[in-house]
Amino acid sequence: MPFAIQYDRFGGPEVLELREIPYSTPGPGQVVVEVRAAGVNPIDWKLRAAIRPSGELHGWRGVGTDAAGVVTAVASDVDEVAPGDEVIVSDAKGAYATELVVGAGHVARKPAGLPWEQAAAIPIPAGTAYQVLRSLGVGKGDTLLWHAGSGSVGQFAIQFARAAGAEVFATASERNHDRLRELGAIPVTYGEGLADRVRAAAPGGITVAVDAAGTDEAIAVSKELVADHDRIGTIVQGAKAAELGIRAWSGGNPVPLTAEELALRAEAVPYAAELAARGELDIEIAHRYPLAEAAEAHRQSETGHVRGKIVLLP
C-alpha cells in the first residue's frame, strides 16, 4: 500500500502520522507519481502549526508540495508525460508520500543526470528566489543584499543573481561564510552593527535588498541602505509589508501572487534543473530523513538554522 504523512489536528511535529492511503487513480488532466524524494519547506510546518491559516480541518490532511519521482499512470487526456518519465513535482497536495496524484501542469521533466534529492529540493526555493529577483529587476550593475543567504532560498538567489550579473552580499553566521563565498557572494555577519559592516564591504552602496530572515534588523538595515524602497522586498514578513513600505511575495502577504509571478516561479523549475544537471548550479542538501521521520525533519526546519535543504526519502 502507498503511505503518506498526514495530520488531523493542528499542533507540533508530533501530530504528523505515517498512514496508509488508497492507491491513486488519475482523474482528467492528472498523473500519478511514485515519489523518490520530497522537499521540506518552512511553509509546511507553518501550515501544520496553524501559524499560516489554511482553513478548518475536516479529516486527514497531507503535507508538502515539492517532490521528484517517476510517472506511473496518466489520464487519457494527458500527453505531456507518459508512464516511466522522471519528473519534478511542484505545488502538489500531500507530497510527503510514496505516491501522489497531481495535475499534469504541475510536473516538469527531470534531467537524467540530476539526482532525486536535488530535484525535489528545487520547486519552492528556486521558484521563490527566481521570481523575487526578476520582480525586483536584479541584473548587471546591481549590488544585492540578501538577508539569510545560507538557507535554501538564499543559496538559489545568490547563484541566480550572480548569473544575472549582480554583485551579491549575503548575511549569515560566520560558520556559513565559506559556503557563501563558494556560491559567489560576499558574506556579512548579521547582528548589531550590520549596516556598518555592509557599508564597509560594499563601499559603492546597495541598490536592492531582500529579507529572507524575518527580522526587524533585516528590514531596518535594508531601508537604511537602499535609497529606492520599491527595490526592497520580503518573503517572510508579508503581513507587515504595506506598513513597512516595502514589497512582499507570499510570506503571509494578503496580496496573492500575480499570474506573471506564478509563471516566473513555474519557469524557474526547469531552468534550475537544467543548470544543476550541467553542474552550473549547486544544490546543497542539509539533512536527509526517511519519510517516517517527517516529524523530526520539521523539528529541524523549525530551528531556523538549516543551511541548504531538508529532504524526505520514501
TORBA-329565 format. One record per residue (C-alpha): residue in three letters; x, y, z; residue number from 1. Coordinates in pm, whole numbers, m for minus. Layout:
BEGIN
('ALA'; (X; Y; Z); NUM)
...
END
This chain:
BEGIN
('MET'; (0; 0; 0); 1)
('PRO'; (108; 359; m52); 2)
('PHE'; (186; 568; 256); 3)
('ALA'; (164; 938; 331); 4)
('ILE'; (241; 1176; 616); 5)
('GLN'; (m84; 1334; 733); 6)
('TYR'; (m238; 1515; 1031); 7)
('ASP'; (m593; 1560; 1158); 8)
('ARG'; (m528; 1839; 1410); 9)
('PHE'; (m306; 2143; 1419); 10)
('GLY'; (m9; 2140; 1652); 11)
('GLY'; (355; 2048; 1690); 12)
('PRO'; (551; 1793; 1485); 13)
('GLU'; (400; 1513; 1694); 14)
('VAL'; (66; 1548; 1510); 15)
('LEU'; (225; 1407; 1194); 16)
('GLU'; (145; 1042; 1129); 17)
('LEU'; (253; 791; 863); 18)
('ARG'; (m72; 646; 728); 19)
('GLU'; (m171; 400; 460); 20)
('ILE'; (m354; 567; 172); 21)
('PRO'; (m551; 421; m120); 22)
('TYR'; (m378; 364; m450); 23)
('SER'; (m410; 672; m667); 24)
('THR'; (m604; 686; m993); 25)
('PRO'; (m554; 988; m1219); 26)
('GLY'; (m858; 1198; m1297); 27)
('PRO'; (m888; 1418; m1606); 28)
('GLY'; (m565; 1609; m1662); 29)
('GLN'; (m382; 1426; m1385); 30)
('VAL'; (m83; 1196; m1345); 31)
('VAL'; (28; 958; m1071); 32)
('VAL'; (387; 987; m949); 33)
('GLU'; (585; 735; m746); 34)
('VAL'; (781; 965; m515); 35)
('ARG'; (1156; 917; m483); 36)
('ALA'; (1224; 1230; m274); 37)
('ALA'; (1017; 1512; m122); 38)
('GLY'; (1132; 1859; m27); 39)
('VAL'; (1065; 2006; 318); 40)
('ASN'; (984; 2378; 322); 41)
('PRO'; (914; 2613; 617); 42)
('ILE'; (560; 2671; 490); 43)
('ASP'; (489; 2303; 553); 44)
('TRP'; (529; 2328; 930); 45)
('LYS'; (378; 2675; 945); 46)
('LEU'; (57; 2533; 796); 47)
('ARG'; (73; 2229; 1028); 48)
('ALA'; (109; 2456; 1330); 49)
('ALA'; (m163; 2697; 1206); 50)
('ILE'; (89; 2981; 1201); 51)
('ARG'; (m36; 3035; 848); 52)
('PRO'; (m413; 2990; 815); 53)
('SER'; (m531; 2714; 584); 54)
('GLY'; (m895; 2660; 673); 55)
('GLU'; (m1057; 2414; 911); 56)
('LEU'; (m954; 2051; 912); 57)
('HIS'; (m1219; 1804; 807); 58)
('GLY'; (m1041; 1473; 839); 59)
('TRP'; (m682; 1394; 747); 60)
('ARG'; (m470; 1641; 552); 61)
('GLY'; (m147; 1574; 360); 62)
('VAL'; (174; 1770; 390); 63)
('GLY'; (418; 1914; 139); 64)
('THR'; (417; 2048; m216); 65)
('ASP'; (756; 1957; m368); 66)
('ALA'; (873; 1617; m488); 67)
('ALA'; (1053; 1423; m757); 68)
('GLY'; (968; 1079; m887); 69)
('VAL'; (857; 853; m1170); 70)
('VAL'; (524; 880; m1351); 71)
('THR'; (331; 553; m1312); 72)
('ALA'; (m5; 645; m1470); 73)
('VAL'; (m162; 926; m1671); 74)
('ALA'; (m516; 1021; m1763); 75)
('SER'; (m628; 962; m2120); 76)
('ASP'; (m622; 1337; m2193); 77)
('VAL'; (m260; 1383; m2083); 78)
('ASP'; (11; 1374; m2347); 79)
('GLU'; (283; 1592; m2188); 80)
('VAL'; (430; 1298; m1996); 81)
('ALA'; (399; 920; m2002); 82)
('PRO'; (450; 634; m1756); 83)
('GLY'; (820; 589; m1688); 84)
('ASP'; (907; 959; m1721); 85)
('GLU'; (1116; 1110; m1442); 86)
('VAL'; (964; 1436; m1321); 87)
('ILE'; (984; 1718; m1070); 88)
('VAL'; (655; 1795; m895); 89)
('SER'; (554; 2145; m783); 90)
('ASP'; (251; 2273; m593); 91)
('ALA'; (119; 1926; m509); 92)
('LYS'; (m111; 1844; m219); 93)
('GLY'; (48; 1586; 7); 94)
('ALA'; (395; 1546; m144); 95)
('TYR'; (520; 1370; 170); 96)
('ALA'; (411; 1033; 36); 97)
('THR'; (524; 728; m152); 98)
('GLU'; (271; 804; m426); 99)
('LEU'; (71; 1111; m521); 100)
('VAL'; (m168; 1233; m787); 101)
('VAL'; (m117; 1579; m936); 102)
('GLY'; (m224; 1785; m1233); 103)
('ALA'; (m5; 1737; m1539); 104)
('GLY'; (68; 2110; m1537); 105)
('HIS'; (248; 2070; m1207); 106)
('VAL'; (519; 1836; m1331); 107)
('ALA'; (837; 1918; m1521); 108)
('ARG'; (1075; 1667; m1674); 109)
('LYS'; (1374; 1587; m1458); 110)
('PRO'; (1707; 1587; m1644); 111)
('ALA'; (1857; 1240; m1645); 112)
('GLY'; (2174; 1345; m1468); 113)
('LEU'; (2003; 1522; m1178); 114)
('PRO'; (1982; 1321; m851); 115)
('TRP'; (1639; 1274; m696); 116)
('GLU'; (1725; 1467; m379); 117)
('GLN'; (1843; 1774; m566); 118)
('ALA'; (1542; 1760; m796); 119)
('ALA'; (1298; 1756; m504); 120)
('ALA'; (1485; 2048; m347); 121)
('ILE'; (1414; 2283; m637); 122)
('PRO'; (1049; 2398; m666); 123)
('ILE'; (965; 2637; m381); 124)
('PRO'; (1318; 2768; m305); 125)
('ALA'; (1425; 2812; m666); 126)
('GLY'; (1087; 2944; m772); 127)
('THR'; (1080; 3199; m492); 128)
('ALA'; (1437; 3320; m549); 129)
('TYR'; (1397; 3343; m927); 130)
('GLN'; (1065; 3527; m914); 131)
('VAL'; (1174; 3775; m648); 132)
('LEU'; (1492; 3864; m833); 133)
('ARG'; (1305; 3903; m1161); 134)
('SER'; (1031; 4111; m997); 135)
('LEU'; (1294; 4341; m848); 136)
('GLY'; (1474; 4365; m1181); 137)
('VAL'; (1806; 4244; m1041); 138)
('GLY'; (2076; 4244; m1307); 139)
('LYS'; (2409; 4378; m1423); 140)
('GLY'; (2528; 4674; m1220); 141)
('ASP'; (2318; 4589; m915); 142)
('THR'; (2453; 4527; m567); 143)
('LEU'; (2215; 4291; m388); 144)
('LEU'; (2191; 4247; m11); 145)
('TRP'; (2022; 3914; 67); 146)
('HIS'; (1940; 3854; 432); 147)
('ALA'; (1976; 3485; 533); 148)
('GLY'; (2195; 3377; 245); 149)
('SER'; (2275; 3025; 361); 150)
('GLY'; (1917; 2894; 357); 151)
('SER'; (1783; 2710; 56); 152)
('VAL'; (1614; 3017; m98); 153)
('GLY'; (1920; 3228; m29); 154)
('GLN'; (2157; 2983; m194); 155)
('PHE'; (1946; 2977; m510); 156)
('ALA'; (1913; 3357; m503); 157)
('ILE'; (2289; 3411; m478); 158)
('GLN'; (2356; 3190; m778); 159)
('PHE'; (2072; 3333; m990); 160)
('ALA'; (2174; 3692; m910); 161)
('ARG'; (2540; 3624; m990); 162)
('ALA'; (2435; 3467; m1321); 163)
('ALA'; (2236; 3784; m1395); 164)
('GLY'; (2546; 3997; m1344); 165)
('ALA'; (2480; 4137; m996); 166)
('GLU'; (2726; 4160; m709); 167)
('VAL'; (2584; 3984; m402); 168)
('PHE'; (2628; 4047; m30); 169)
('ALA'; (2461; 3792; 195); 170)
('THR'; (2412; 3778; 570); 171)
('ALA'; (2484; 3462; 768); 172)
('SER'; (2656; 3339; 1082); 173)
('GLU'; (3034; 3313; 1048); 174)
('ARG'; (3022; 2933; 1030); 175)
('ASN'; (2840; 2965; 695); 176)
('HIS'; (3064; 3230; 539); 177)
('ASP'; (3279; 2984; 345); 178)
('ARG'; (2966; 2839; 184); 179)
('LEU'; (2852; 3184; 72); 180)
('ARG'; (3194; 3252; m79); 181)
('GLU'; (3174; 2922; m269); 182)
('LEU'; (2850; 3044; m425); 183)
('GLY'; (2997; 3379; m525); 184)
('ALA'; (2862; 3605; m251); 185)
('ILE'; (3047; 3833; m11); 186)
('PRO'; (2939; 3723; 339); 187)
('VAL'; (2843; 3963; 616); 188)
('THR'; (2771; 3859; 975); 189)
('TYR'; (2425; 3962; 1095); 190)
('GLY'; (2366; 4123; 1434); 191)
('GLU'; (2444; 4458; 1594); 192)
('GLY'; (2643; 4682; 1362); 193)
('LEU'; (2521; 4508; 1044); 194)
('ALA'; (2466; 4831; 850); 195)
('ASP'; (2821; 4947; 915); 196)
('ARG'; (2964; 4608; 814); 197)
('VAL'; (2767; 4614; 489); 198)
('ARG'; (2889; 4968; 414); 199)
('ALA'; (3246; 4856; 469); 200)
('ALA'; (3201; 4552; 244); 201)
('ALA'; (3011; 4744; m24); 202)
('PRO'; (3157; 5097; m40); 203)
('GLY'; (2973; 5156; m366); 204)
('GLY'; (2640; 5108; m190); 205)
('ILE'; (2349; 4864; m207); 206)
('THR'; (2085; 4901; m479); 207)
('VAL'; (1842; 4622; m387); 208)
('ALA'; (1771; 4412; m76); 209)
('VAL'; (1562; 4108; 14); 210)
('ASP'; (1461; 3993; 362); 211)
('ALA'; (1455; 3616; 394); 212)
('ALA'; (1545; 3629; 763); 213)
('GLY'; (1223; 3770; 905); 214)
('THR'; (1394; 4004; 1150); 215)
('ASP'; (1343; 4370; 1232); 216)
('GLU'; (1715; 4415; 1173); 217)
('ALA'; (1690; 4291; 815); 218)
('ILE'; (1415; 4541; 732); 219)
('ALA'; (1573; 4834; 915); 220)
('VAL'; (1914; 4785; 757); 221)
('SER'; (1764; 4739; 411); 222)
('LYS'; (1567; 5062; 440); 223)
('GLU'; (1874; 5244; 568); 224)
('LEU'; (2098; 5127; 284); 225)
('VAL'; (1867; 5114; m20); 226)
('ALA'; (1752; 5452; m146); 227)
('ASP'; (1463; 5320; m357); 228)
('HIS'; (1235; 5134; m115); 229)
('ASP'; (1048; 4987; m411); 230)
('ARG'; (1360; 4771; m453); 231)
('ILE'; (1330; 4621; m105); 232)
('GLY'; (1131; 4302; m65); 233)
('THR'; (1047; 4036; 191); 234)
('ILE'; (944; 3674; 155); 235)
('VAL'; (870; 3617; 524); 236)
('GLN'; (713; 3936; 662); 237)
('GLY'; (447; 3984; 400); 238)
('ALA'; (176; 4065; 654); 239)
('LYS'; (366; 4381; 756); 240)
('ALA'; (494; 4481; 413); 241)
('ALA'; (236; 4754; 349); 242)
('GLU'; (304; 4933; 677); 243)
('LEU'; (678; 4892; 626); 244)
('GLY'; (655; 5047; 281); 245)
('ILE'; (832; 4760; 103); 246)
('ARG'; (734; 4488; m142); 247)
('ALA'; (639; 4132; m50); 248)
('TRP'; (571; 3799; m211); 249)
('SER'; (396; 3528; m10); 250)
('GLY'; (533; 3512; 345); 251)
('GLY'; (190; 3599; 488); 252)
('ASN'; (126; 3872; 233); 253)
('PRO'; (m252; 3921; 196); 254)
('VAL'; (m198; 4012; m169); 255)
('PRO'; (m176; 3692; m375); 256)
('LEU'; (92; 3635; m635); 257)
('THR'; (0; 3767; m978); 258)
('ALA'; (m31; 3543; m1282); 259)
('GLU'; (304; 3677; m1402); 260)
('GLU'; (472; 3599; m1068); 261)
('LEU'; (328; 3248; m1065); 262)
('ALA'; (454; 3197; m1420); 263)
('LEU'; (803; 3306; m1315); 264)
('ARG'; (802; 3055; m1030); 265)
('ALA'; (699; 2777; m1265); 266)
('GLU'; (962; 2885; m1520); 267)
('ALA'; (1231; 2856; m1254); 268)
('VAL'; (1189; 2480; m1202); 269)
('PRO'; (1310; 2352; m1541); 270)
('TYR'; (1562; 2636; m1559); 271)
('ALA'; (1721; 2542; m1227); 272)
('ALA'; (1703; 2171; m1304); 273)
('GLU'; (1893; 2209; m1629); 274)
('LEU'; (2157; 2429; m1469); 275)
('ALA'; (2204; 2181; m1185); 276)
('ALA'; (2225; 1885; m1423); 277)
('ARG'; (2503; 2066; m1613); 278)
('GLY'; (2692; 2138; m1292); 279)
('GLU'; (2625; 2512; m1317); 280)
('LEU'; (2404; 2532; m1006); 281)
('ASP'; (2497; 2389; m667); 282)
('ILE'; (2210; 2250; m458); 283)
('GLU'; (2312; 2174; m101); 284)
('ILE'; (2123; 1902; 86); 285)
('ALA'; (2148; 1974; 458); 286)
('HIS'; (1960; 1676; 602); 287)
('ARG'; (1803; 1356; 473); 288)
('TYR'; (1527; 1180; 667); 289)
('PRO'; (1321; 869; 596); 290)
('LEU'; (958; 954; 520); 291)
('ALA'; (851; 808; 855); 292)
('GLU'; (1071; 1067; 1032); 293)
('ALA'; (892; 1370; 888); 294)
('ALA'; (827; 1500; 1241); 295)
('GLU'; (1200; 1514; 1309); 296)
('ALA'; (1253; 1689; 975); 297)
('HIS'; (1001; 1953; 1084); 298)
('ARG'; (1174; 1997; 1419); 299)
('GLN'; (1499; 2059; 1234); 300)
('SER'; (1337; 2305; 994); 301)
('GLU'; (1175; 2495; 1281); 302)
('THR'; (1514; 2581; 1430); 303)
('GLY'; (1557; 2837; 1152); 304)
('HIS'; (1925; 2750; 1119); 305)
('VAL'; (1926; 2498; 835); 306)
('ARG'; (2197; 2554; 576); 307)
('GLY'; (2061; 2425; 248); 308)
('LYS'; (1766; 2193; 204); 309)
('ILE'; (1594; 1916; 402); 310)
('VAL'; (1454; 1623; 204); 311)
('LEU'; (1247; 1316; 286); 312)
('LEU'; (1319; 981; 125); 313)
('PRO'; (1025; 738; 95); 314)
END
